[in-house]
Amino acid sequence: MAAVYAENFTYWQQLANAGLIEGTYTGMAGPVSEQHSIRSTNVPASKLSQGLWFAAYDIGSVAAMFPVALPRNNLRLGAATPHSHPGNTLMKPEELWNLDTKLDDGRPGTGAVTAPMASWIGNCASSSDPATAQYVLSHSGASCLLYAALTK
């Protein structure tokens, strides 16, 4: 597949062209798929090692994430996956809890900042019930990725 322009990559290109973020981005998907994120080429790298940002507009549910009122624009921060968007876990539960507490409600299953459900990976959230889930602060491994809604 030839690389194509895609909204989730032109997003970063336009922010950089406007001087709102640092870097230069192609605005194009990588050569493998329409979701192929390439560090510092079409998406910004994060300050966290191996972390990549990804902008998306979801019109359906994301199987690994808590149910949310979709459609909505969102930002994701995760570790790279081969030939796709950054969907691998990147952060420790305590790191994401700290961000969620400062930006939102401090709960992995509700609000604008959410995390993967326990049914997807059991060491980030304590359950897959959005009403009762808590961050598993005792887990010290990278078992979370950030999913932040920009619109409701």
Chimera marker file (.cmm) of the C-alpha trace (Angstrom):
<marker_set name="trace">
<marker id="1" x="0.000" y="0.000" z="0.000" r="1" g="1" b="0" radius="0.5"/>
<marker id="2" x="1.310" y="3.435" z="-0.892" r="1" g="1" b="0" radius="0.5"/>
<marker id="3" x="1.346" y="6.067" z="1.823" r="1" g="1" b="0" radius="0.5"/>
<marker id="4" x="-1.752" y="8.268" z="1.815" r="1" g="1" b="0" radius="0.5"/>
<marker id="5" x="-2.730" y="11.492" z="3.516" r="1" g="1" b="0" radius="0.5"/>
<marker id="6" x="-4.914" y="10.779" z="6.527" r="1" g="1" b="0" radius="0.5"/>
<marker id="7" x="-6.686" y="13.157" z="8.929" r="1" g="1" b="0" radius="0.5"/>
<marker id="8" x="-5.107" y="11.660" z="12.025" r="1" g="1" b="0" radius="0.5"/>
<marker id="9" x="-1.680" y="12.540" z="10.568" r="1" g="1" b="0" radius="0.5"/>
<marker id="10" x="-2.491" y="15.861" z="8.864" r="1" g="1" b="0" radius="0.5"/>
<marker id="11" x="-3.720" y="16.913" z="12.328" r="1" g="1" b="0" radius="0.5"/>
<marker id="12" x="-0.113" y="16.917" z="13.596" r="1" g="1" b="0" radius="0.5"/>
<marker id="13" x="1.205" y="18.438" z="10.368" r="1" g="1" b="0" radius="0.5"/>
<marker id="14" x="-1.206" y="21.375" z="10.628" r="1" g="1" b="0" radius="0.5"/>
<marker id="15" x="-0.427" y="21.979" z="14.318" r="1" g="1" b="0" radius="0.5"/>
<marker id="16" x="3.307" y="22.054" z="13.504" r="1" g="1" b="0" radius="0.5"/>
<marker id="17" x="2.818" y="24.276" z="10.441" r="1" g="1" b="0" radius="0.5"/>
<marker id="18" x="0.910" y="26.749" z="12.619" r="1" g="1" b="0" radius="0.5"/>
<marker id="19" x="3.769" y="26.768" z="15.148" r="1" g="1" b="0" radius="0.5"/>
<marker id="20" x="1.589" y="25.283" z="17.899" r="1" g="1" b="0" radius="0.5"/>
<marker id="21" x="3.800" y="22.214" z="18.386" r="1" g="1" b="0" radius="0.5"/>
<marker id="22" x="7.432" y="21.474" z="17.600" r="1" g="1" b="0" radius="0.5"/>
<marker id="23" x="8.458" y="19.196" z="14.756" r="1" g="1" b="0" radius="0.5"/>
<marker id="24" x="7.774" y="18.576" z="11.112" r="1" g="1" b="0" radius="0.5"/>
<marker id="25" x="5.272" y="15.915" z="10.119" r="1" g="1" b="0" radius="0.5"/>
<marker id="26" x="4.416" y="14.428" z="6.724" r="1" g="1" b="0" radius="0.5"/>
<marker id="27" x="0.646" y="14.270" z="7.200" r="1" g="1" b="0" radius="0.5"/>
<marker id="28" x="0.758" y="10.838" z="5.583" r="1" g="1" b="0" radius="0.5"/>
<marker id="29" x="0.148" y="7.364" z="6.920" r="1" g="1" b="0" radius="0.5"/>
<marker id="30" x="3.065" y="4.974" z="6.838" r="1" g="1" b="0" radius="0.5"/>
<marker id="31" x="3.413" y="2.656" z="3.842" r="1" g="1" b="0" radius="0.5"/>
<marker id="32" x="1.764" y="-0.358" z="5.490" r="1" g="1" b="0" radius="0.5"/>
<marker id="33" x="-1.713" y="0.817" z="6.551" r="1" g="1" b="0" radius="0.5"/>
<marker id="34" x="-3.883" y="3.907" z="6.997" r="1" g="1" b="0" radius="0.5"/>
<marker id="35" x="-3.140" y="3.712" z="10.749" r="1" g="1" b="0" radius="0.5"/>
<marker id="36" x="0.648" y="3.237" z="10.427" r="1" g="1" b="0" radius="0.5"/>
<marker id="37" x="2.223" y="5.668" z="12.898" r="1" g="1" b="0" radius="0.5"/>
<marker id="38" x="5.917" y="6.450" z="12.535" r="1" g="1" b="0" radius="0.5"/>
<marker id="39" x="7.712" y="8.179" z="15.419" r="1" g="1" b="0" radius="0.5"/>
<marker id="40" x="8.640" y="11.815" z="14.674" r="1" g="1" b="0" radius="0.5"/>
<marker id="41" x="7.643" y="11.359" z="11.014" r="1" g="1" b="0" radius="0.5"/>
<marker id="42" x="3.849" y="11.480" z="11.016" r="1" g="1" b="0" radius="0.5"/>
<marker id="43" x="3.122" y="11.568" z="14.779" r="1" g="1" b="0" radius="0.5"/>
<marker id="44" x="4.962" y="13.242" z="17.651" r="1" g="1" b="0" radius="0.5"/>
<marker id="45" x="7.037" y="11.171" z="20.024" r="1" g="1" b="0" radius="0.5"/>
<marker id="46" x="6.173" y="11.576" z="23.680" r="1" g="1" b="0" radius="0.5"/>
<marker id="47" x="8.586" y="12.304" z="26.503" r="1" g="1" b="0" radius="0.5"/>
<marker id="48" x="7.915" y="8.741" z="27.677" r="1" g="1" b="0" radius="0.5"/>
<marker id="49" x="10.253" y="6.259" z="26.038" r="1" g="1" b="0" radius="0.5"/>
<marker id="50" x="8.551" y="4.479" z="23.112" r="1" g="1" b="0" radius="0.5"/>
<marker id="51" x="5.457" y="6.668" z="23.473" r="1" g="1" b="0" radius="0.5"/>
<marker id="52" x="3.567" y="8.015" z="20.465" r="1" g="1" b="0" radius="0.5"/>
<marker id="53" x="0.576" y="10.332" z="20.229" r="1" g="1" b="0" radius="0.5"/>
<marker id="54" x="-2.376" y="9.473" z="18.003" r="1" g="1" b="0" radius="0.5"/>
<marker id="55" x="-5.409" y="11.599" z="17.112" r="1" g="1" b="0" radius="0.5"/>
<marker id="56" x="-8.648" y="9.835" z="16.220" r="1" g="1" b="0" radius="0.5"/>
<marker id="57" x="-12.355" y="10.301" z="15.724" r="1" g="1" b="0" radius="0.5"/>
<marker id="58" x="-14.247" y="7.249" z="16.937" r="1" g="1" b="0" radius="0.5"/>
<marker id="59" x="-17.672" y="6.485" z="15.557" r="1" g="1" b="0" radius="0.5"/>
<marker id="60" x="-17.992" y="3.098" z="17.216" r="1" g="1" b="0" radius="0.5"/>
<marker id="61" x="-16.757" y="1.439" z="20.348" r="1" g="1" b="0" radius="0.5"/>
<marker id="62" x="-13.112" y="0.689" z="20.976" r="1" g="1" b="0" radius="0.5"/>
<marker id="63" x="-13.131" y="-2.884" z="22.259" r="1" g="1" b="0" radius="0.5"/>
<marker id="64" x="-10.335" y="-2.495" z="24.809" r="1" g="1" b="0" radius="0.5"/>
<marker id="65" x="-11.581" y="0.766" z="26.277" r="1" g="1" b="0" radius="0.5"/>
<marker id="66" x="-14.431" y="1.508" z="28.649" r="1" g="1" b="0" radius="0.5"/>
<marker id="67" x="-17.750" y="2.268" z="26.933" r="1" g="1" b="0" radius="0.5"/>
<marker id="68" x="-18.083" y="5.957" z="26.220" r="1" g="1" b="0" radius="0.5"/>
<marker id="69" x="-20.600" y="8.137" z="24.465" r="1" g="1" b="0" radius="0.5"/>
<marker id="70" x="-19.291" y="8.025" z="20.905" r="1" g="1" b="0" radius="0.5"/>
<marker id="71" x="-18.681" y="9.629" z="18.442" r="1" g="1" b="0" radius="0.5"/>
<marker id="72" x="-15.933" y="11.815" z="19.798" r="1" g="1" b="0" radius="0.5"/>
<marker id="73" x="-12.509" y="13.208" z="18.978" r="1" g="1" b="0" radius="0.5"/>
<marker id="74" x="-9.750" y="11.837" z="21.153" r="1" g="1" b="0" radius="0.5"/>
<marker id="75" x="-6.030" y="11.724" z="21.756" r="1" g="1" b="0" radius="0.5"/>
<marker id="76" x="-4.274" y="8.515" z="22.630" r="1" g="1" b="0" radius="0.5"/>
<marker id="77" x="-0.840" y="7.975" z="24.070" r="1" g="1" b="0" radius="0.5"/>
<marker id="78" x="0.560" y="4.494" z="23.816" r="1" g="1" b="0" radius="0.5"/>
<marker id="79" x="3.557" y="2.456" z="22.763" r="1" g="1" b="0" radius="0.5"/>
<marker id="80" x="4.064" y="1.648" z="19.111" r="1" g="1" b="0" radius="0.5"/>
<marker id="81" x="2.505" y="-1.397" z="17.520" r="1" g="1" b="0" radius="0.5"/>
<marker id="82" x="3.986" y="-2.711" z="14.279" r="1" g="1" b="0" radius="0.5"/>
<marker id="83" x="2.347" y="-1.134" z="11.237" r="1" g="1" b="0" radius="0.5"/>
<marker id="84" x="-0.559" y="0.427" z="13.123" r="1" g="1" b="0" radius="0.5"/>
<marker id="85" x="-1.532" y="3.114" z="15.643" r="1" g="1" b="0" radius="0.5"/>
<marker id="86" x="0.198" y="3.218" z="19.038" r="1" g="1" b="0" radius="0.5"/>
<marker id="87" x="-2.059" y="0.783" z="20.870" r="1" g="1" b="0" radius="0.5"/>
<marker id="88" x="0.364" y="-0.988" z="23.200" r="1" g="1" b="0" radius="0.5"/>
<marker id="89" x="0.471" y="-0.181" z="26.899" r="1" g="1" b="0" radius="0.5"/>
<marker id="90" x="2.956" y="2.489" z="27.933" r="1" g="1" b="0" radius="0.5"/>
<marker id="91" x="2.231" y="3.866" z="31.393" r="1" g="1" b="0" radius="0.5"/>
<marker id="92" x="2.113" y="2.500" z="34.903" r="1" g="1" b="0" radius="0.5"/>
<marker id="93" x="-1.339" y="2.703" z="36.528" r="1" g="1" b="0" radius="0.5"/>
<marker id="94" x="-0.030" y="5.254" z="39.031" r="1" g="1" b="0" radius="0.5"/>
<marker id="95" x="1.262" y="7.496" z="36.208" r="1" g="1" b="0" radius="0.5"/>
<marker id="96" x="-2.092" y="7.482" z="34.418" r="1" g="1" b="0" radius="0.5"/>
<marker id="97" x="-3.966" y="7.898" z="37.707" r="1" g="1" b="0" radius="0.5"/>
<marker id="98" x="-1.860" y="10.999" z="38.447" r="1" g="1" b="0" radius="0.5"/>
<marker id="99" x="-2.771" y="12.495" z="35.067" r="1" g="1" b="0" radius="0.5"/>
<marker id="100" x="-6.415" y="11.475" z="35.347" r="1" g="1" b="0" radius="0.5"/>
<marker id="101" x="-6.647" y="13.009" z="38.839" r="1" g="1" b="0" radius="0.5"/>
<marker id="102" x="-5.169" y="16.317" z="37.650" r="1" g="1" b="0" radius="0.5"/>
<marker id="103" x="-7.152" y="16.520" z="34.400" r="1" g="1" b="0" radius="0.5"/>
<marker id="104" x="-10.373" y="14.686" z="35.150" r="1" g="1" b="0" radius="0.5"/>
<marker id="105" x="-12.025" y="12.493" z="37.789" r="1" g="1" b="0" radius="0.5"/>
<marker id="106" x="-9.215" y="10.060" z="38.706" r="1" g="1" b="0" radius="0.5"/>
<marker id="107" x="-11.212" y="7.000" z="37.584" r="1" g="1" b="0" radius="0.5"/>
<marker id="108" x="-10.247" y="4.778" z="34.636" r="1" g="1" b="0" radius="0.5"/>
<marker id="109" x="-13.776" y="4.069" z="33.406" r="1" g="1" b="0" radius="0.5"/>
<marker id="110" x="-15.471" y="7.470" z="33.514" r="1" g="1" b="0" radius="0.5"/>
<marker id="111" x="-14.897" y="11.027" z="32.373" r="1" g="1" b="0" radius="0.5"/>
<marker id="112" x="-12.771" y="12.407" z="29.559" r="1" g="1" b="0" radius="0.5"/>
<marker id="113" x="-9.604" y="10.470" z="30.496" r="1" g="1" b="0" radius="0.5"/>
<marker id="114" x="-10.028" y="6.697" z="30.405" r="1" g="1" b="0" radius="0.5"/>
<marker id="115" x="-7.852" y="3.583" z="30.401" r="1" g="1" b="0" radius="0.5"/>
<marker id="116" x="-8.098" y="-0.001" z="29.121" r="1" g="1" b="0" radius="0.5"/>
<marker id="117" x="-10.719" y="-2.237" z="30.736" r="1" g="1" b="0" radius="0.5"/>
<marker id="118" x="-9.635" y="-5.051" z="33.026" r="1" g="1" b="0" radius="0.5"/>
<marker id="119" x="-10.995" y="-7.558" z="30.498" r="1" g="1" b="0" radius="0.5"/>
<marker id="120" x="-8.371" y="-6.332" z="28.013" r="1" g="1" b="0" radius="0.5"/>
<marker id="121" x="-5.435" y="-6.133" z="30.390" r="1" g="1" b="0" radius="0.5"/>
<marker id="122" x="-5.960" y="-6.775" z="34.060" r="1" g="1" b="0" radius="0.5"/>
<marker id="123" x="-3.283" y="-4.607" z="35.613" r="1" g="1" b="0" radius="0.5"/>
<marker id="124" x="-4.477" y="-1.098" z="34.733" r="1" g="1" b="0" radius="0.5"/>
<marker id="125" x="-8.087" y="-1.030" z="35.937" r="1" g="1" b="0" radius="0.5"/>
<marker id="126" x="-9.534" y="-3.168" z="38.715" r="1" g="1" b="0" radius="0.5"/>
<marker id="127" x="-12.637" y="-4.183" z="36.739" r="1" g="1" b="0" radius="0.5"/>
<marker id="128" x="-14.450" y="-3.693" z="33.447" r="1" g="1" b="0" radius="0.5"/>
<marker id="129" x="-17.375" y="-1.941" z="35.125" r="1" g="1" b="0" radius="0.5"/>
<marker id="130" x="-16.946" y="1.802" z="34.504" r="1" g="1" b="0" radius="0.5"/>
<marker id="131" x="-18.896" y="2.710" z="37.645" r="1" g="1" b="0" radius="0.5"/>
<marker id="132" x="-16.652" y="0.781" z="40.056" r="1" g="1" b="0" radius="0.5"/>
<marker id="133" x="-13.260" y="0.481" z="38.333" r="1" g="1" b="0" radius="0.5"/>
<marker id="134" x="-10.215" y="1.940" z="40.057" r="1" g="1" b="0" radius="0.5"/>
<marker id="135" x="-6.600" y="2.154" z="38.926" r="1" g="1" b="0" radius="0.5"/>
<marker id="136" x="-4.515" y="-0.801" z="40.164" r="1" g="1" b="0" radius="0.5"/>
<marker id="137" x="-1.951" y="1.390" z="41.922" r="1" g="1" b="0" radius="0.5"/>
<marker id="138" x="-0.102" y="-1.613" z="43.371" r="1" g="1" b="0" radius="0.5"/>
<marker id="139" x="0.966" y="-2.749" z="39.875" r="1" g="1" b="0" radius="0.5"/>
<marker id="140" x="4.351" y="-1.302" z="38.900" r="1" g="1" b="0" radius="0.5"/>
<marker id="141" x="4.504" y="-2.411" z="35.259" r="1" g="1" b="0" radius="0.5"/>
<marker id="142" x="3.431" y="-0.533" z="32.149" r="1" g="1" b="0" radius="0.5"/>
<marker id="143" x="-0.143" y="-1.732" z="31.710" r="1" g="1" b="0" radius="0.5"/>
<marker id="144" x="-2.032" y="1.417" z="30.679" r="1" g="1" b="0" radius="0.5"/>
<marker id="145" x="-2.474" y="3.646" z="27.680" r="1" g="1" b="0" radius="0.5"/>
<marker id="146" x="-4.082" y="7.074" z="27.760" r="1" g="1" b="0" radius="0.5"/>
<marker id="147" x="-7.356" y="7.722" z="25.955" r="1" g="1" b="0" radius="0.5"/>
<marker id="148" x="-8.470" y="11.356" z="26.316" r="1" g="1" b="0" radius="0.5"/>
<marker id="149" x="-11.665" y="12.731" z="24.827" r="1" g="1" b="0" radius="0.5"/>
<marker id="150" x="-11.385" y="16.142" z="23.194" r="1" g="1" b="0" radius="0.5"/>
<marker id="151" x="-15.129" y="16.455" z="22.590" r="1" g="1" b="0" radius="0.5"/>
<marker id="152" x="-18.197" y="14.772" z="23.965" r="1" g="1" b="0" radius="0.5"/>
<link id1="1" id2="2" r="1" g="1" b="0" radius="0.2"/>
<link id1="2" id2="3" r="1" g="1" b="0" radius="0.2"/>
<link id1="3" id2="4" r="1" g="1" b="0" radius="0.2"/>
<link id1="4" id2="5" r="1" g="1" b="0" radius="0.2"/>
<link id1="5" id2="6" r="1" g="1" b="0" radius="0.2"/>
<link id1="6" id2="7" r="1" g="1" b="0" radius="0.2"/>
<link id1="7" id2="8" r="1" g="1" b="0" radius="0.2"/>
<link id1="8" id2="9" r="1" g="1" b="0" radius="0.2"/>
<link id1="9" id2="10" r="1" g="1" b="0" radius="0.2"/>
<link id1="10" id2="11" r="1" g="1" b="0" radius="0.2"/>
<link id1="11" id2="12" r="1" g="1" b="0" radius="0.2"/>
<link id1="12" id2="13" r="1" g="1" b="0" radius="0.2"/>
<link id1="13" id2="14" r="1" g="1" b="0" radius="0.2"/>
<link id1="14" id2="15" r="1" g="1" b="0" radius="0.2"/>
<link id1="15" id2="16" r="1" g="1" b="0" radius="0.2"/>
<link id1="16" id2="17" r="1" g="1" b="0" radius="0.2"/>
<link id1="17" id2="18" r="1" g="1" b="0" radius="0.2"/>
<link id1="18" id2="19" r="1" g="1" b="0" radius="0.2"/>
<link id1="19" id2="20" r="1" g="1" b="0" radius="0.2"/>
<link id1="20" id2="21" r="1" g="1" b="0" radius="0.2"/>
<link id1="21" id2="22" r="1" g="1" b="0" radius="0.2"/>
<link id1="22" id2="23" r="1" g="1" b="0" radius="0.2"/>
<link id1="23" id2="24" r="1" g="1" b="0" radius="0.2"/>
<link id1="24" id2="25" r="1" g="1" b="0" radius="0.2"/>
<link id1="25" id2="26" r="1" g="1" b="0" radius="0.2"/>
<link id1="26" id2="27" r="1" g="1" b="0" radius="0.2"/>
<link id1="27" id2="28" r="1" g="1" b="0" radius="0.2"/>
<link id1="28" id2="29" r="1" g="1" b="0" radius="0.2"/>
<link id1="29" id2="30" r="1" g="1" b="0" radius="0.2"/>
<link id1="30" id2="31" r="1" g="1" b="0" radius="0.2"/>
<link id1="31" id2="32" r="1" g="1" b="0" radius="0.2"/>
<link id1="32" id2="33" r="1" g="1" b="0" radius="0.2"/>
<link id1="33" id2="34" r="1" g="1" b="0" radius="0.2"/>
<link id1="34" id2="35" r="1" g="1" b="0" radius="0.2"/>
<link id1="35" id2="36" r="1" g="1" b="0" radius="0.2"/>
<link id1="36" id2="37" r="1" g="1" b="0" radius="0.2"/>
<link id1="37" id2="38" r="1" g="1" b="0" radius="0.2"/>
<link id1="38" id2="39" r="1" g="1" b="0" radius="0.2"/>
<link id1="39" id2="40" r="1" g="1" b="0" radius="0.2"/>
<link id1="40" id2="41" r="1" g="1" b="0" radius="0.2"/>
<link id1="41" id2="42" r="1" g="1" b="0" radius="0.2"/>
<link id1="42" id2="43" r="1" g="1" b="0" radius="0.2"/>
<link id1="43" id2="44" r="1" g="1" b="0" radius="0.2"/>
<link id1="44" id2="45" r="1" g="1" b="0" radius="0.2"/>
<link id1="45" id2="46" r="1" g="1" b="0" radius="0.2"/>
<link id1="46" id2="47" r="1" g="1" b="0" radius="0.2"/>
<link id1="47" id2="48" r="1" g="1" b="0" radius="0.2"/>
<link id1="48" id2="49" r="1" g="1" b="0" radius="0.2"/>
<link id1="49" id2="50" r="1" g="1" b="0" radius="0.2"/>
<link id1="50" id2="51" r="1" g="1" b="0" radius="0.2"/>
<link id1="51" id2="52" r="1" g="1" b="0" radius="0.2"/>
<link id1="52" id2="53" r="1" g="1" b="0" radius="0.2"/>
<link id1="53" id2="54" r="1" g="1" b="0" radius="0.2"/>
<link id1="54" id2="55" r="1" g="1" b="0" radius="0.2"/>
<link id1="55" id2="56" r="1" g="1" b="0" radius="0.2"/>
<link id1="56" id2="57" r="1" g="1" b="0" radius="0.2"/>
<link id1="57" id2="58" r="1" g="1" b="0" radius="0.2"/>
<link id1="58" id2="59" r="1" g="1" b="0" radius="0.2"/>
<link id1="59" id2="60" r="1" g="1" b="0" radius="0.2"/>
<link id1="60" id2="61" r="1" g="1" b="0" radius="0.2"/>
<link id1="61" id2="62" r="1" g="1" b="0" radius="0.2"/>
<link id1="62" id2="63" r="1" g="1" b="0" radius="0.2"/>
<link id1="63" id2="64" r="1" g="1" b="0" radius="0.2"/>
<link id1="64" id2="65" r="1" g="1" b="0" radius="0.2"/>
<link id1="65" id2="66" r="1" g="1" b="0" radius="0.2"/>
<link id1="66" id2="67" r="1" g="1" b="0" radius="0.2"/>
<link id1="67" id2="68" r="1" g="1" b="0" radius="0.2"/>
<link id1="68" id2="69" r="1" g="1" b="0" radius="0.2"/>
<link id1="69" id2="70" r="1" g="1" b="0" radius="0.2"/>
<link id1="70" id2="71" r="1" g="1" b="0" radius="0.2"/>
<link id1="71" id2="72" r="1" g="1" b="0" radius="0.2"/>
<link id1="72" id2="73" r="1" g="1" b="0" radius="0.2"/>
<link id1="73" id2="74" r="1" g="1" b="0" radius="0.2"/>
<link id1="74" id2="75" r="1" g="1" b="0" radius="0.2"/>
<link id1="75" id2="76" r="1" g="1" b="0" radius="0.2"/>
<link id1="76" id2="77" r="1" g="1" b="0" radius="0.2"/>
<link id1="77" id2="78" r="1" g="1" b="0" radius="0.2"/>
<link id1="78" id2="79" r="1" g="1" b="0" radius="0.2"/>
<link id1="79" id2="80" r="1" g="1" b="0" radius="0.2"/>
<link id1="80" id2="81" r="1" g="1" b="0" radius="0.2"/>
<link id1="81" id2="82" r="1" g="1" b="0" radius="0.2"/>
<link id1="82" id2="83" r="1" g="1" b="0" radius="0.2"/>
<link id1="83" id2="84" r="1" g="1" b="0" radius="0.2"/>
<link id1="84" id2="85" r="1" g="1" b="0" radius="0.2"/>
<link id1="85" id2="86" r="1" g="1" b="0" radius="0.2"/>
<link id1="86" id2="87" r="1" g="1" b="0" radius="0.2"/>
<link id1="87" id2="88" r="1" g="1" b="0" radius="0.2"/>
<link id1="88" id2="89" r="1" g="1" b="0" radius="0.2"/>
<link id1="89" id2="90" r="1" g="1" b="0" radius="0.2"/>
<link id1="90" id2="91" r="1" g="1" b="0" radius="0.2"/>
<link id1="91" id2="92" r="1" g="1" b="0" radius="0.2"/>
<link id1="92" id2="93" r="1" g="1" b="0" radius="0.2"/>
<link id1="93" id2="94" r="1" g="1" b="0" radius="0.2"/>
<link id1="94" id2="95" r="1" g="1" b="0" radius="0.2"/>
<link id1="95" id2="96" r="1" g="1" b="0" radius="0.2"/>
<link id1="96" id2="97" r="1" g="1" b="0" radius="0.2"/>
<link id1="97" id2="98" r="1" g="1" b="0" radius="0.2"/>
<link id1="98" id2="99" r="1" g="1" b="0" radius="0.2"/>
<link id1="99" id2="100" r="1" g="1" b="0" radius="0.2"/>
<link id1="100" id2="101" r="1" g="1" b="0" radius="0.2"/>
<link id1="101" id2="102" r="1" g="1" b="0" radius="0.2"/>
<link id1="102" id2="103" r="1" g="1" b="0" radius="0.2"/>
<link id1="103" id2="104" r="1" g="1" b="0" radius="0.2"/>
<link id1="104" id2="105" r="1" g="1" b="0" radius="0.2"/>
<link id1="105" id2="106" r="1" g="1" b="0" radius="0.2"/>
<link id1="106" id2="107" r="1" g="1" b="0" radius="0.2"/>
<link id1="107" id2="108" r="1" g="1" b="0" radius="0.2"/>
<link id1="108" id2="109" r="1" g="1" b="0" radius="0.2"/>
<link id1="109" id2="110" r="1" g="1" b="0" radius="0.2"/>
<link id1="110" id2="111" r="1" g="1" b="0" radius="0.2"/>
<link id1="111" id2="112" r="1" g="1" b="0" radius="0.2"/>
<link id1="112" id2="113" r="1" g="1" b="0" radius="0.2"/>
<link id1="113" id2="114" r="1" g="1" b="0" radius="0.2"/>
<link id1="114" id2="115" r="1" g="1" b="0" radius="0.2"/>
<link id1="115" id2="116" r="1" g="1" b="0" radius="0.2"/>
<link id1="116" id2="117" r="1" g="1" b="0" radius="0.2"/>
<link id1="117" id2="118" r="1" g="1" b="0" radius="0.2"/>
<link id1="118" id2="119" r="1" g="1" b="0" radius="0.2"/>
<link id1="119" id2="120" r="1" g="1" b="0" radius="0.2"/>
<link id1="120" id2="121" r="1" g="1" b="0" radius="0.2"/>
<link id1="121" id2="122" r="1" g="1" b="0" radius="0.2"/>
<link id1="122" id2="123" r="1" g="1" b="0" radius="0.2"/>
<link id1="123" id2="124" r="1" g="1" b="0" radius="0.2"/>
<link id1="124" id2="125" r="1" g="1" b="0" radius="0.2"/>
<link id1="125" id2="126" r="1" g="1" b="0" radius="0.2"/>
<link id1="126" id2="127" r="1" g="1" b="0" radius="0.2"/>
<link id1="127" id2="128" r="1" g="1" b="0" radius="0.2"/>
<link id1="128" id2="129" r="1" g="1" b="0" radius="0.2"/>
<link id1="129" id2="130" r="1" g="1" b="0" radius="0.2"/>
<link id1="130" id2="131" r="1" g="1" b="0" radius="0.2"/>
<link id1="131" id2="132" r="1" g="1" b="0" radius="0.2"/>
<link id1="132" id2="133" r="1" g="1" b="0" radius="0.2"/>
<link id1="133" id2="134" r="1" g="1" b="0" radius="0.2"/>
<link id1="134" id2="135" r="1" g="1" b="0" radius="0.2"/>
<link id1="135" id2="136" r="1" g="1" b="0" radius="0.2"/>
<link id1="136" id2="137" r="1" g="1" b="0" radius="0.2"/>
<link id1="137" id2="138" r="1" g="1" b="0" radius="0.2"/>
<link id1="138" id2="139" r="1" g="1" b="0" radius="0.2"/>
<link id1="139" id2="140" r="1" g="1" b="0" radius="0.2"/>
<link id1="140" id2="141" r="1" g="1" b="0" radius="0.2"/>
<link id1="141" id2="142" r="1" g="1" b="0" radius="0.2"/>
<link id1="142" id2="143" r="1" g="1" b="0" radius="0.2"/>
<link id1="143" id2="144" r="1" g="1" b="0" radius="0.2"/>
<link id1="144" id2="145" r="1" g="1" b="0" radius="0.2"/>
<link id1="145" id2="146" r="1" g="1" b="0" radius="0.2"/>
<link id1="146" id2="147" r="1" g="1" b="0" radius="0.2"/>
<link id1="147" id2="148" r="1" g="1" b="0" radius="0.2"/>
<link id1="148" id2="149" r="1" g="1" b="0" radius="0.2"/>
<link id1="149" id2="150" r="1" g="1" b="0" radius="0.2"/>
<link id1="150" id2="151" r="1" g="1" b="0" radius="0.2"/>
<link id1="151" id2="152" r="1" g="1" b="0" radius="0.2"/>
</marker_set>
